[in-house]
Amino acid sequence: MSFNQFKILICTAISVKISSSI
């Protein structure tokens, strides 16, 4: 897995977490 894919995965996880909080 490349670093770029890993970064996208983290951003997606954070976005989902924020969406769940709202």
ABEGO torsion letter per residue (X at the ends): XBAAAAAAAAAAAAAAAAAAAX
